[in-house]
Amino acid sequence: MMSIEETEDTTGSINSIDATFISLENMAPATVIPIKVSETEVTVFCQSSGCTKPIFKKLNIPVGYEHLHIMRNVILYLQSNDFLKKRPLTKYNEITRQTNFFTFITKHTQYLNDGVPLNVYEEYLRYRTKQSKISFYNEMLSIVEPTKWLLRQKNYALLPVFTTDFISYLAFAPDIPSNRYNSTPEPSLVDLFGAQNCPYNDTDMIKALRLACCFFNEKLGTMRSDLLQDKVLQQWIAKLKKNNLINPLFSACFQPHLSIKCKMIYSQTSPDKYQIIKSAYNHLYKVILEQKNPLTIEWLCQHELPEASKLDRKTTKLAWAKRFFNRKKGKFATYSTMKITYKIQSLSSLTFRFLSIPSDIEMFSIQCLLATESIQRQGLSLHTLSDFSITDKSLQLGYGKGRRSANSATPIYSRKNIIHDTLKNYHDLMSEAQTTLPKSEQGKTFPYKSKIISSGAISSSSNELDSFISLLLDRNSLMHAIFSEETGDEGTPFLWLLERLVKHNNKHRLERIEYSRKNRVRKKLGLDAIKLNSKHSVISLSPTAISMSRKRMDDSTNVYQKGSKPTSDIDSNGSAEVQAELTAHSVAMKANIYNDRSNSPQKIESHRRFGAQIGELYEKEALKISEYIKNTKVLDMQQVRKILGISNSKDEFEEMLESIDLDTEIWGGINYQGQTLIVTTEITAALITGYIAHIKKELPSVRLDSEQKASMLRINLAYLSEMLEQFPSNLQQAGKDMLAEFDIPYPSLL
């Protein structure tokens, strides 16, 4: 062990013998200024909704406006710990809103000379409402927050950015936007085409959607497993993987009649490797024809083959598929009639990628399945295979939510449950496929080949999901017959919804095609292109609509295959707390906003007034605190004994409580005959002090989840602080000492 003298010498002090040591004093810079601190600009590390990677957003005060204290305070706030500890999505939203606020100020050049008006927040709200008619409740909270933050600081008047104007800014800030700044609720699946037009409720829709998702994965999985029974095909897969030829565009969407002379191909691969691809696909098509799986052949004809001519309407689908393959040569062929020549343009669905990786159809169905558990768009975009928790007996998924610091989890699905099997099979196949995916896509739950499919805008474009849905809706198809047989009446709501989605979005697609035709003509004439002004918006089977249905439905829905016994999706969901947590919300949020809601005028009006109701709640906080204090008595042990009628001689507070049955609070208060009694003891002081610290710690997270709940916590915080002040100073200190010695646990307030 080194002595004190030796330790001092090794620092390179003046007395050190070794001249190679340099004094730490000499090494230290004269001043240290953190590079991220600036009075005029800030860079925030944040993340926008739906993006998988964090980004940096910069906000700076324009030249000439540096003297405006309100802008300097925003920069200071965005560098504060109170802001930096927020979730990345929240930080992104706030800095975006402050950027809009800065833009507003710089448009008013008169502020440079006249100063910022005291009603600047009201002026900004008026400016924003001219731009859009949406609700600005959340935006105004963000815009005013830096001023509130400043006035919450200790000795705020001494801060260099402070002026007395800040107090006026807050005083003249507008009330929370009321009914004239209306917004309607996000629609659920039932609301997409008007709740009054839908014969089903949200529970029916969620049950049907879950069944359909499981059906899609089961049928496509069967197609895949049947094809993989061929051993030669397995050898081709291994060879393609070895040569990294599963994912390139020219192999994942194979065009049989392209040669190596095509630039798209020769620029990316060699003739030898392209010959491997062609030979592999020749064998794949041969296996499809030989196995004669009716669903696979139907899917092949639906999405991959040219449509049969009128002369061939009576030709079976298998016979039609055989016309595009030369058995003698073992390769693709064209088919000609007197008038026209047919050929396969591309294989984009039944490919070697399909044999190795879940298709985009399967990814979309799993995305919808997860959305039925209230996982929203950002949670889906960030979801990874590591979020799956699988044991021998059950399966559960974790997920995050942008506005919530705590991670959430789905119900636990037990074995022999259709959803359990669907999710596990998907996870297993995706895990095996990781080595074939690009590094940027590895680990993701949804590495789509075509990202547009994730939007759920069915029939708005031409992709494999659109073709699959068209096949499902074709009442003459085998796919439709099998779906109807296996799901029965429970699958009907999903078909009802799909038919209307396709019919509606087809109108938008046809409009877009017509605009493209007109613009091609205009381009030839040398005219500028015209912008699409569609009369029909696109309606999507989106995670938002699905999760809204999930939030409104009865939480006890079970999904099972027709003919089998129902098995519970979850272990337990009886309590309000569990039901709320399963949808990643607080109990109050679940009950007040989502349960049993519809688009009736009364419900919409209630939702629109949500912001105003919160504002009114703030105004009543002080009155509630006063009422609580009026009904509370801070007493010593002797006074409490007298009120409670206790005659024993027990001196300890906890022993006294054990001797009688009382309704007590977690922080030590006693509820008795409509009053709250607080006993001035060391343990009560410790409990109140600890609970105050607990509220302060969790309040920021609670505010993100429920402003109403946060308001009640602020009331409790002010109330308990006032009560603690009435304790003698020696007991307050004793309570702090006890709290430092013992770890007193408190339940989460989320």
Buried (B, 14 or more C-beta within 10 A) or exposed (E): EEEEEEEEBEEBEEEBEEEEEEEEEEEEEEEEEEEEEBBBEBBBEBBBEBBEEEEEBEBBBEEEBEEBBBBBBBBBBBBEEEBEEBBBBBBBBBBBBBBBBBEBBBEBEEBBEEBBBBBBBBBBBEBBBEEEEBBBBBBBBBBBBBBBBBBEBEEBEEBEBBBEBBBBBBEBBBBBBBEEBBBEBEBBBBBBBEBEEBEBBBBBBBBBBBBBBBBBBBBBBEBBEBBBEBEEBEEBBEBBBEBEBBBBEBBBBBBBEBEBEEEEBBEEBEEEBBEBBBBBBBBBBBBBBEBEBEBBBBBBBBBBBBEBBEEBEEBEBBEBBBBBBEEEEEBBBBBEEEEEEBBBEBBBBBBBBBBBBBBBBBBBBBBBBBBBBBBBBBBBBBBBBEBBEBEEEBBBBBBBBBBBBEEBBBBBBBEEBBBBBBBBBBBEBBEEBBEBBEEEBBBBBBBBBBEEBBBBBBBBBEBBBBBBBBBBBBEEBBBBEBBBEBBEEBBBBBBBBBEBBBEBBBBBBEBBEEBEEBBEEEEEEEEEEEEEEEEBEBBBBBBBBBBBBBBBBEBEBBBBBEEEEEBBBBEEBEEBEBBBBBBBBBBBBBBBBBBEBBBEEEBBEBBBBBBBBBBEBEEEBEEBBEEBBEEBBBBEBEBBBEBBEBEEEBEEBEEBBEEEEEEBBEBBBBEBEEEBBBBBBBBBBBBBBBBBEBBEEBBBBBBBBBBBBBBBBBBBBBBBBBBBEEBEEEBBBBBBEBBEEEEBEBEEBB
